Amino acid sequence: MIFEHEIPKGSRLYFGKIARAKRELEYKISSILDENGFEEIVTPNFSYSQHQSIANEKKLIKFSDEKNEQVSLRADSTLDVVRIITKRLGRTTSHKKWFYVQPVFTYPSTEDYQIGCEWICHDNIVDILNLTGTILDNLDVNPVLQLSNINIPKLVAKELDIDIELFKNGEIAQLFDLKVSWLNELIKVKNINDLEKALDLVPSTIKVELEKLLKTAKEVTYKNLVIAPLYHGTLKYYDDVYFRVIQDNHVICKGGKYSSEGISSLGFALYTDSLIKILED
């Protein structure tokens, strides 16, 4: 029996102290983004293009509109923001830096609030990484910023003729079982020195993307940095250097470089609930 006061599993209820903490957190981060030239946008909760953002389409909450076209509840904001700005609002604004404070929804009834930004037509990933670091410093938290390059696991899989799912699923033991010396060194990489040593061992087909990752790592000002060259994330649109921020098994943020509609852009999303838990602790 479902009582009328119950809420679906995964949905959010904020009240009292937590509601105030959420409001203050959103205001503080929004103010930093505003000071850095970002303007606010609130996108529709419904979208026709969410299947292009989420790797596992089973997580989408889908239904049909009045024309029998498939609609999804918003499960990710990035591509919708870029399309709305470039396609729908292109004649009314030339602004390229946008932020949003809004929830995303995944099956069956999960609701997660995000504070994110998109920097359209900009491709220097260091700028968005350092902006993320500025926000973390202003919140007085020091989580791990994990830096990766989605092209590296793809190239390694091709070089060794192995299934990319090994990287997607984080099957480290199976990768070690291959007994490939240069791959073992890549698996062990955690910092700039490790990556520099691995560069001398890897095949030439992989070296360019590793050098790109190394160059980025050297330019990041945030100190608690970990390099994970073989990490493979779940968002479909990141196509270059990207990152996530982690503390106490909570993913606080995901961001990186991507292309949409032939435009190279940058962005990140901070996960409000994870941040609130960490700030409470």
C-alpha positions in Angstrom: 0.0 0.0 0.0 1.2 3.5 -0.9 0.2 6.2 1.6 -0.7 9.6 0.2 2.1 11.3 2.1 4.8 9.1 0.6 7.1 10.3 -2.2 8.6 8.0 -4.9 12.0 6.5 -4.2 14.8 8.7 -5.6 12.8 11.9 -5.6 13.8 14.9 -3.5 12.2 16.7 -0.5 13.9 19.7 1.0 12.7 21.5 4.1 14.1 23.6 7.0 17.9 23.5 7.4 18.5 21.5 4.2 16.3 23.7 2.1 18.2 26.7 3.4 21.6 25.0 2.7 20.5 24.2 -0.8 19.4 27.8 -1.5 22.6 29.3 -0.1 24.8 26.8 -2.1 23.0 27.6 -5.3 23.2 31.3 -4.7 27.0 31.2 -3.8 27.9 29.2 -7.0 25.6 31.2 -9.2 27.2 34.4 -8.0 30.7 33.0 -8.9 29.5 32.0 -12.3 27.8 35.4 -12.8 31.1 37.2 -11.8 32.8 35.1 -14.5 30.5 36.3 -17.2 27.9 33.5 -17.3 24.2 34.3 -17.8 21.4 32.1 -16.5 19.2 29.9 -18.6 16.3 27.5 -17.4 15.6 24.9 -20.1 12.4 22.9 -20.5 11.9 19.8 -18.4 11.0 17.9 -21.6 13.3 17.2 -24.5 13.3 15.4 -27.9 17.1 14.7 -27.9 18.0 13.1 -24.5 19.0 9.9 -26.2 22.0 11.7 -27.6 23.3 12.5 -24.1 22.8 9.3 -22.0 24.7 6.1 -22.8 22.1 3.9 -21.1 18.8 4.9 -22.7 16.9 2.7 -20.2 17.5 5.4 -17.7 15.4 7.9 -19.7 11.8 8.5 -18.7 10.0 8.5 -22.1 6.5 9.1 -23.4 4.9 10.3 -26.7 3.7 13.8 -27.4 0.4 14.7 -29.3 2.1 14.0 -32.6 3.4 10.6 -31.4 7.0 11.9 -31.2 9.1 10.5 -28.4 9.7 12.9 -25.5 12.0 12.4 -22.5 12.2 14.1 -19.1 15.4 16.0 -19.0 18.2 13.6 -17.9 21.1 15.9 -18.9 21.2 19.6 -19.6 24.3 20.1 -21.7 23.2 19.4 -25.3 19.8 21.0 -24.8 21.5 24.3 -23.6 23.8 24.4 -26.6 21.0 23.6 -29.1 18.6 26.2 -27.6 21.2 28.9 -27.6 22.6 28.2 -31.1 19.4 27.1 -32.9 16.5 28.8 -31.1 18.0 31.9 -29.6 20.8 32.5 -32.0 19.2 35.6 -33.5 18.4 37.2 -30.2 21.7 36.6 -28.4 25.4 36.2 -29.2 26.4 35.4 -25.6 28.4 32.2 -25.3 28.6 31.6 -21.5 25.5 30.2 -19.7 24.7 28.6 -16.4 21.7 26.7 -15.1 20.3 25.6 -11.7 17.8 22.8 -12.3 17.0 19.1 -11.8 17.5 16.2 -14.1 15.3 13.0 -14.0 16.1 9.4 -14.6 14.1 6.2 -14.6 12.2 5.1 -12.6 11.8 8.3 -10.4 15.3 9.7 -9.6 15.6 13.4 -9.3 19.0 15.2 -9.0 19.6 18.9 -8.8 22.5 20.4 -10.7 24.3 23.7 -11.0 26.1 23.7 -14.3 27.5 25.9 -17.0 28.3 25.7 -20.7 30.9 27.7 -22.5 29.9 27.6 -26.1 32.5 28.0 -28.9 35.4 27.7 -26.5 37.9 24.8 -26.4 40.6 25.6 -23.8 39.7 22.9 -21.2 42.0 24.5 -18.7 39.7 27.5 -18.3 36.8 25.4 -17.2 39.0 23.2 -14.9 40.3 26.3 -13.2 36.8 27.7 -12.8 35.8 24.5 -11.2 38.8 24.8 -8.8 37.8 28.3 -7.9 34.3 27.2 -7.0 35.6 24.3 -4.8 38.1 26.7 -3.1 35.3 29.2 -2.4 33.2 26.4 -0.8 36.2 25.5 1.3 36.3 21.8 0.2 39.2 19.9 -1.2 37.9 16.8 -3.1 39.9 14.9 -5.8 39.7 16.3 -9.3 40.2 13.3 -11.6 41.5 14.2 -15.1 41.0 11.9 -18.1 40.9 11.8 -21.9 38.1 9.7 -23.4 40.2 9.1 -26.6 42.9 7.1 -24.7 40.8 4.1 -23.6 39.4 4.0 -27.2 42.8 4.0 -28.8 44.2 1.4 -26.3 41.2 -0.9 -27.1 41.9 -0.5 -30.8 45.7 -1.0 -30.4 45.2 -4.2 -28.4 42.1 -5.4 -30.2 40.1 -5.7 -26.9 36.6 -4.8 -25.9 36.0 -1.2 -24.9 33.6 -2.5 -22.3 36.6 -3.5 -20.2 37.3 0.2 -19.7 33.7 1.2 -19.3 33.2 -1.3 -16.6 36.6 -0.6 -14.9 37.8 -4.2 -15.3 41.3 -3.4 -14.0 42.2 -7.0 -13.1 41.4 -8.2 -16.6 43.5 -5.5 -18.1 46.5 -6.5 -15.9 45.9 -10.2 -17.0 46.8 -9.1 -20.5 50.4 -8.7 -19.3 51.2 -5.7 -21.6 54.0 -3.8 -19.9 53.1 -0.3 -21.2 49.4 -0.9 -20.4 50.3 -1.8 -16.8 52.2 1.4 -16.5 49.2 3.4 -17.8 46.9 1.7 -15.3 49.2 2.8 -12.5 49.3 6.5 -13.6 48.1 8.9 -10.9 50.1 12.1 -11.3 52.2 14.1 -13.7 55.4 12.2 -13.0 53.8 8.8 -13.6 52.3 10.1 -16.9 55.7 11.4 -18.1 57.3 8.0 -17.5 54.5 6.2 -19.2 54.8 8.4 -22.3 58.2 6.9 -23.0 56.7 3.3 -23.2 53.3 3.6 -25.0 52.8 3.1 -28.8 52.9 6.1 -31.0 49.2 5.7 -31.8 48.3 6.7 -28.2 51.1 9.2 -27.4 49.4 12.3 -28.9 46.3 12.0 -26.7 48.5 11.3 -23.6 50.6 14.4 -24.3 47.4 16.4 -24.6 46.3 15.1 -21.1 49.8 15.9 -19.7 49.8 19.5 -21.0 46.4 20.1 -19.5 47.4 18.6 -16.1 50.4 20.9 -16.0 48.2 24.0 -16.5 45.6 23.2 -13.9 46.0 25.3 -10.7 43.8 23.1 -8.5 46.2 21.1 -6.3 44.3 17.9 -5.4 44.6 16.5 -8.9 44.7 12.8 -9.9 45.3 11.7 -13.5 43.3 8.6 -14.7 44.2 8.1 -18.4 42.1 4.9 -18.8 38.9 6.1 -17.2 35.8 5.8 -19.5 32.7 7.8 -18.4 29.0 7.3 -19.1 28.1 10.6 -20.9 28.1 10.2 -24.7 29.1 13.7 -25.8 32.5 14.2 -24.2 35.1 13.6 -26.9 38.4 14.9 -25.5 39.8 15.8 -22.1 37.2 15.6 -19.4 37.0 15.3 -15.6 35.0 14.4 -12.5 35.3 15.6 -8.9 35.0 12.9 -6.2 35.0 12.8 -2.4 33.9 10.0 0.0 32.4 8.0 -2.8 30.3 11.0 -3.9 30.6 12.3 -7.4 30.4 16.1 -7.0 31.0 17.2 -10.5 31.5 16.1 -14.1 32.7 18.2 -16.9 34.8 18.4 -20.1 35.1 19.2 -23.7 32.5 18.2 -26.3 31.2 19.0 -29.7 27.6 19.7 -30.6 26.2 20.9 -34.0 29.8 21.1 -35.2 30.7 23.5 -32.3 33.4 22.7 -29.8 32.4 23.7 -26.3 33.1 23.2 -22.6 31.0 22.6 -19.6 30.4 21.1 -16.2 27.6 20.1 -13.8 28.0 20.2 -10.0 25.7 17.8 -8.2 23.9 19.8 -5.5 22.9 16.9 -3.2 26.4 15.5 -3.1 27.8 18.9 -2.3 25.3 19.4 0.5 26.3 16.1 2.1 30.0 16.9 2.0 29.5 20.4 3.4 27.4 19.0 6.2 30.1 16.5 7.1 
